[in-house]
């Protein structure tokens, strides 16, 4: 989520201030579909990192139908970006422009067209075979590693 840049949401524009997002429990899904979850914070394959210019996400896709679908759709450049699901707790309106200074992030959708130009998937790779053992979690589930935003 790029801070300070404007995104178009329907009839208005919106931007987020740096540090505005509380992200304690976040799910990643395909197309904002809650039945297509592929990652979660707290050890579920999603790592969020705050920088001055953006909230960055690192997503490790599971070897499940949804995870394989996500990997293939990103690889084919069909899904190109990320879109956030949030509830604003403090915002300000300037005409048709909304500035969010505090919000609770609840989800991230892997989507075809993100509202923010900078909310793109920057890099992705599948694990090499020598990485396979290192990528097994305690339950023996293989995960694909993807970097995004």
Helices and strands as residue ranges (DSSP letters): E 7-9, E 12-16, E 21-22, E 27-30, E 37-40, E 46-50, E 55-62, H 65-75, E 81-94, E 97-111, E 123-125, G 129-131, H 132-135, E 143-148
